[in-house]
Amino acid sequence: MTQSASDFQKDFQSQLEEKTPNEPEFHQAVEEVVGSIAGWYLDQTEMRKNAVLERCTEPDRVLQFRVAWEDDDQQIQVNRGWRIQFNQSMGPYKGGLRFAPTVSTSIFKFLGFEQTLKNSLTGLPMGGAKGGADFSPKDKSPQEIGRFCQAFMQELYRHIGPDTDVPAGDIGVGRREISILFGHYIKLTQKWTGALTGKGCHFGGSAGRTEATGYGCIYFLGHMLDQENKEIKDKRIAISGAGNVALHAARKAIELEGKVISLSDSSGTMHFADGMTNDLLDQVDDWKNNQRKSLSEFDGGKNADFLEDQNPWGLECDIALPCATQNELDEQDAKRLVENKVMMLCDGANMPLTAKAQEVFINANVPHAPGKASNAGGVAVSGLEQSQNAQRLSWDTENVDKRLREIMSKIHKDCIENSPDGKIINYRDGANLASFKRVAETMNAFWLS
């Protein structure tokens, strides 16, 4: 009897969970992708014989190591570091480093798996990886952050390089941290190579890299709106987060005359009923990135209300941009957004919707772009930074932005072409199928490698 796609998915997921217990984020990421590709994969006789899906969901290697460093009280602290080199078939490993106390092997495996597929969507020669440490830079002095970064690189350097693995920044790892990491990498290896991206422009970084993820998200949103003969002008846009992605998505949206009505952090949501201005955004940017303070302490004046311990998803909006972290938007949030007649969602973070939340939007015929598509702008420009480093060139902002727009347009086109027939474009299935096909075909060509 021929196995159905749903039965295949259930059997595969059951085997995966038995093999990798206590890894819920990783299981969720794989389940979403297998649900999208099962019908296609069942017809790929040779791939199934060569266990391509099993190989694509097993990382090449999981590196875990001790990071010992000295705090300002001369007390030795010990943290745990990771690098999940997930899949190198499409190019050198590529993916960010995250410093946060909540990280785990499961989170890094999910991020590495997603990164592999995201990178394949860009069309650039990059494999997928992710890593970081259970270290929080929030309450640390600059000297402590410096000592930690050097201790972290003391182990990581032996596993990375321009033709092997090229880390970048992520949550808790910005240009400051990347600069320290890169400086120590040079000292340890006695080589100047493009072994990390997100560097300062005067020492090998790319123009436009800081803005790329947020800008890319808005460029993808623009294509989603074009598909429905709509435009961003005057649309109410609820954004979660107040980090790099959220702030630059807000900036580009404001430039295009969208009405940004929120930003958020762990303390709650800042609601701008009449929309943010660039001046107000500059103040928030300084507050979060320079003064490193909570939104709960920010004075937005008469144009802002702080909603303590609340996320933005109860606000009436036309467009939702979840830009904070994984699984931040759950089923109840999704139902509130649908009740408030949200028009579409475009992920700025990696897997910010729970599985049940995704189903709410699919059932309500609300278009939703997954992070592996709409969040790909950052890694796309990181890939362009690798190219510039390899050629010892530096491109200007206009050139980089042009290439970023082209890549996001291509990703949107791939999602459309691979979306199943339906009332709305299923961006989730389109992105999953387009990205997986490329990785699977490559893995199949490599046979058992």
C-alpha positions in Angstrom: 0.0 0.0 0.0 1.3 3.5 -0.9 2.1 5.6 2.1 0.3 8.9 2.4 2.2 12.1 3.0 0.6 12.6 6.4 1.4 9.0 7.5 5.0 9.5 6.3 5.3 12.7 8.2 4.0 11.1 11.4 6.3 8.1 11.1 9.4 10.3 10.3 8.6 12.7 13.2 8.1 9.8 15.6 11.5 8.4 14.7 13.2 11.8 15.0 11.8 12.5 18.4 12.7 9.1 19.7 16.3 9.6 18.4 16.6 13.1 19.7 14.6 13.4 22.9 14.2 16.7 24.8 14.8 18.9 21.7 11.3 20.6 21.2 12.5 23.6 19.1 14.4 21.3 16.7 11.4 18.9 16.5 9.1 21.8 15.7 11.3 23.2 12.9 11.7 19.7 11.3 8.0 18.9 11.6 7.1 22.2 9.8 9.4 21.5 6.9 8.6 17.8 6.5 4.9 18.7 6.4 5.6 21.0 3.4 7.8 18.6 1.5 6.4 15.1 2.3 4.2 14.9 -0.9 7.1 15.8 -3.1 9.7 13.7 -1.3 7.5 10.5 -1.5 7.9 10.6 -5.3 11.7 10.9 -5.1 12.6 7.2 -5.2 16.4 7.6 -5.4 16.5 10.3 -2.6 14.5 8.0 -0.3 16.8 5.1 -1.1 19.8 7.4 -0.3 18.1 8.6 3.0 18.4 12.2 2.0 15.8 13.5 4.4 17.4 11.6 7.3 20.8 13.1 6.3 19.4 16.6 6.0 17.9 16.5 9.5 21.1 15.2 11.1 23.9 17.9 11.7 27.3 17.2 10.3 28.7 17.8 13.8 27.7 19.3 17.2 30.6 21.1 18.9 30.1 21.9 22.6 32.9 23.4 24.8 33.7 25.1 28.1 34.2 28.9 28.2 36.1 30.0 31.3 36.6 33.7 31.8 37.4 36.2 34.6 34.8 38.8 35.8 35.5 42.2 37.2 35.7 40.8 40.7 38.5 38.5 39.6 36.2 35.5 40.0 36.4 32.8 37.3 33.1 32.2 35.6 32.3 29.2 33.5 29.8 29.2 30.5 29.0 26.7 27.9 29.7 27.3 24.2 28.3 25.6 21.0 28.8 25.5 17.3 26.4 23.4 15.4 27.8 22.8 11.9 24.6 21.6 10.3 25.2 21.1 6.6 28.1 22.1 4.4 26.8 20.7 1.1 25.9 24.1 -0.4 29.1 25.9 0.7 31.1 26.8 3.8 29.0 26.8 7.0 27.4 30.1 7.6 25.2 31.3 10.5 25.2 33.6 13.5 26.5 33.4 17.1 23.9 34.0 19.9 24.8 35.0 23.4 21.8 34.4 25.7 21.2 32.5 28.9 18.2 30.6 27.4 20.1 28.9 24.6 20.4 25.1 24.4 21.5 22.4 22.0 17.8 22.1 20.8 17.7 25.8 20.0 21.0 25.8 18.1 20.0 22.7 16.1 16.7 24.3 15.1 18.5 27.5 14.1 21.2 25.5 12.2 18.6 23.5 10.3 16.6 26.6 9.5 19.8 28.4 8.5 20.7 25.7 6.0 17.4 26.1 4.2 17.4 29.9 4.5 20.9 30.1 3.0 19.9 27.9 0.1 17.1 30.3 -0.7 19.6 33.2 -1.2 21.2 31.4 -4.1 24.6 32.1 -2.6 27.2 29.3 -1.9 26.6 28.9 1.8 26.0 26.0 4.1 24.2 26.3 7.4 25.4 26.6 11.0 24.6 28.3 14.3 26.3 28.7 17.7 26.9 30.8 20.7 26.9 30.6 24.5 24.7 30.7 27.5 26.2 34.0 28.4 24.2 37.2 28.8 26.0 40.4 27.9 23.2 42.6 29.3 24.5 43.0 32.8 28.2 42.8 32.0 30.8 45.5 31.8 32.7 46.2 28.5 35.8 44.6 30.0 33.8 41.4 31.0 32.3 41.2 27.5 35.8 41.5 26.0 37.3 38.8 28.2 34.4 36.5 27.5 34.6 37.0 23.7 38.3 36.3 23.8 37.8 33.1 25.9 35.0 32.0 23.5 37.2 32.5 20.4 40.1 30.6 22.1 38.1 27.4 21.4 36.1 28.4 18.4 39.0 29.6 16.2 40.2 26.0 15.5 36.8 25.2 13.9 36.2 28.2 11.6 37.7 29.9 8.6 36.7 31.5 5.2 36.5 28.1 3.4 35.2 26.2 6.4 32.8 28.1 8.7 32.1 31.8 8.8 30.1 32.9 11.9 28.2 36.2 12.1 26.3 38.0 14.9 22.9 37.3 16.3 21.0 38.0 19.6 23.5 39.4 22.1 26.3 39.5 19.5 26.5 42.8 17.6 29.3 44.7 15.9 31.2 45.3 19.2 31.3 41.6 20.0 32.2 40.6 16.4 35.0 43.1 16.4 36.5 41.6 19.6 36.0 38.0 18.3 37.7 38.9 14.9 40.6 40.7 16.5 41.3 37.7 18.7 40.9 35.3 15.8 43.6 37.3 13.9 45.9 37.1 17.0 45.4 33.3 17.4 45.8 32.4 13.7 48.2 35.2 12.6 46.0 35.5 9.5 43.7 38.2 8.2 40.9 36.3 6.5 37.2 36.8 6.2 36.5 34.3 9.0 33.6 36.3 10.5 31.0 38.7 9.0 29.3 41.7 10.5 32.7 43.4 10.9 33.2 47.2 10.9 33.4 48.6 7.3 37.0 49.8 7.8 38.3 46.3 8.5 36.5 44.1 6.0 32.8 44.6 6.9 30.1 45.2 4.3 28.1 48.4 3.9 24.5 47.8 4.7 25.1 44.6 6.8 23.6 46.1 10.0 20.4 47.1 8.3 20.1 44.1 6.0 17.8 41.8 8.0 15.3 44.5 8.8 15.4 46.1 5.4 15.2 42.7 3.7 12.1 41.9 5.7 10.4 45.1 4.5 11.5 44.4 0.9 9.9 40.9 1.1 6.8 42.5 2.6 6.6 44.9 -0.3 6.5 41.9 -2.7 3.7 40.3 -0.6 1.7 43.5 -0.8 2.4 43.9 -4.6 1.1 40.4 -5.1 -2.3 41.6 -3.7 -2.1 45.0 -5.5 -1.6 46.8 -2.2 1.1 49.1 -0.8 2.7 49.7 2.5 1.7 53.4 2.7 -0.5 54.2 5.7 -0.7 50.5 6.8 -0.6 50.1 10.6 2.4 47.9 11.3 2.9 46.2 14.7 6.5 45.2 15.3 7.8 43.1 18.2 11.4 43.4 19.5 13.6 46.4 19.8 16.9 45.0 18.5 18.7 45.3 15.3 16.0 43.6 13.1 13.0 45.4 14.6 14.6 48.9 14.6 15.8 48.7 11.0 12.5 47.2 9.8 10.8 50.1 11.5 13.1 52.6 9.9 12.6 51.2 6.3 8.8 51.0 6.9 8.7 54.6 8.0 10.7 55.6 5.0 8.1 54.0 2.8 5.3 55.8 4.7 4.1 52.8 6.7 2.6 53.6 10.1 4.8 51.7 12.7 2.7 51.4 15.9 4.8 49.3 18.2 8.2 48.0 19.4 8.7 45.7 22.4 11.1 44.0 24.7 11.0 41.6 27.7 9.4 44.3 29.9 6.4 45.0 27.6 5.3 46.9 24.5 5.6 50.6 23.6 2.5 51.6 21.6 2.7 54.5 19.2 -1.0 55.0 18.3 -0.3 57.7 15.7 2.8 56.0 14.4 6.5 56.5 15.0 8.6 59.3 13.6 12.2 59.0 12.6 13.2 61.2 15.5 11.4 59.0 18.0 12.9 55.9 16.4 16.4 57.5 16.8 15.7 58.0 20.5 14.6 54.4 21.0 17.7 53.2 19.1 20.0 55.2 21.3 18.0 54.0 24.4 18.3 50.4 23.5 21.7 50.2 21.8 23.8 52.9 23.5 22.2 53.2 26.9 21.1 49.6 27.0 17.9 50.3 29.0 14.5 48.8 29.0 11.5 50.2 27.1 9.7 50.4 30.4 12.0 53.3 31.3 11.7 55.1 28.0 9.7 58.4 27.8 8.0 58.4 24.5 6.1 61.5 25.3 2.4 62.0 24.6 2.6 59.9 21.5 3.5 56.7 23.3 1.9 54.4 25.9 3.8 51.6 27.6 1.9 48.3 27.9 3.6 46.5 30.8 4.2 42.7 30.3 2.2 42.7 27.1 3.2 41.9 23.5 2.0 43.8 20.5 -0.4 41.2 19.1 -3.5 42.6 20.9 -3.1 45.9 19.0 -5.3 46.6 15.9 -2.9 46.5 13.0 -2.9 45.7 9.2 0.5 44.0 9.2 2.4 42.1 11.9 6.2 41.8 11.9 7.4 39.4 14.7 11.1 40.4 15.0 12.0 39.2 18.6 12.6 35.5 19.0 11.3 32.0 18.4 7.7 31.1 19.4 6.9 34.6 20.6 3.5 34.5 18.9 1.2 31.8 20.1 -2.3 30.5 19.1 -4.2 33.0 21.3 -2.1 35.9 19.8 -2.9 34.6 16.3 -6.6 34.5 17.1 -6.5 38.1 18.4 -4.7 39.3 15.3 -7.3 37.5 13.0 -10.2 39.0 15.0 -8.6 42.4 14.5 -8.4 41.8 10.8 -4.7 41.6 10.3 -3.9 41.6 6.6 -0.6 39.6 6.6 2.5 38.6 8.6 6.1 38.8 7.7 8.6 37.2 10.0 11.7 39.2 11.0 12.8 36.5 13.5 13.5 32.8 13.1 10.4 30.7 13.7 8.6 33.3 15.8 5.2 31.6 15.4 4.2 28.4 17.2 2.9 25.6 15.0 -0.7 26.2 16.2 -0.4 29.9 15.5 0.7 29.2 11.9 -2.4 27.0 11.4 -4.7 29.8 12.7 -3.4 32.1 9.9 -3.6 29.4 7.2 -7.2 28.5 8.2 -8.1 32.2 8.2 -6.4 32.8 4.7 -4.0 35.3 6.1 -0.6 35.3 4.2 2.4 34.6 6.4 6.0 34.7 5.3 8.3 32.4 7.3 11.7 33.6 8.6 13.7 31.4 6.3 12.4 33.6 3.4 11.6 37.1 4.8 14.5 37.0 7.4 17.1 36.0 4.8 18.4 39.6 4.1 21.0 39.5 6.9 22.7 36.3 5.8 22.4 37.4 2.2 24.5 40.5 2.9 26.8 38.4 5.0 27.4 36.2 1.9 28.1 39.4 0.0 30.6 40.4 2.7 32.3 37.0 2.2 32.6 37.8 -1.5 34.1 41.2 -0.9 36.6 39.8 1.6 37.7 37.1 -0.9 38.2 39.7 -3.6 39.7 42.3 -1.2 37.0 44.7 -2.4 34.6 47.0 -0.7 31.2 47.8 -2.3 29.2 50.9 -1.5 25.8 51.0 0.2 23.9 51.5 -3.0 25.5 48.5 -4.7 24.9 46.2 -1.6 21.3 47.4 -1.3 20.6 46.8 -5.0 21.9 43.2 -4.6 19.9 42.7 -1.4 16.7 43.8 -3.2 17.4 41.4 -6.1 17.9 38.5 -3.7 14.7 39.2 -1.7 12.8 39.5 -5.0 14.2 36.1 -6.1 13.3 34.5 -2.8 9.7 35.8 -3.1 9.5 34.4 -6.7 10.7 31.0 -5.5 8.1 31.0 -2.8 5.3 31.8 -5.3 6.5 29.1 -7.8 6.6 26.4 -5.1 3.4 27.3 -3.2 0.6 24.8 -3.5 -2.6 25.9 -5.2 -5.0 27.6 -2.8 -7.0 30.7 -2.0 -3.8 32.5 -0.8 -0.1 31.9 -1.5 1.2 29.5 1.1 4.6 31.2 1.7 5.5 28.6 4.4 5.2 25.6 2.1 6.6 27.5 -0.9 9.7 28.5 1.1 10.2 25.1 2.6 9.9 23.2 -0.7 12.0 25.6 -2.7 14.8 25.5 -0.1 14.7 21.8 0.6 14.8 20.8 -3.0 18.1 22.5 -3.5 19.7 21.0 -0.4 18.2 17.6 -1.1 19.3 17.5 -4.7 22.9 18.4 -3.7 23.0 15.8 -0.9 21.7 13.2 -3.3 24.4 14.1 -5.8 27.0 13.7 -3.1 25.6 10.2 -2.5 26.9 9.2 1.0 28.9 12.3 1.9 
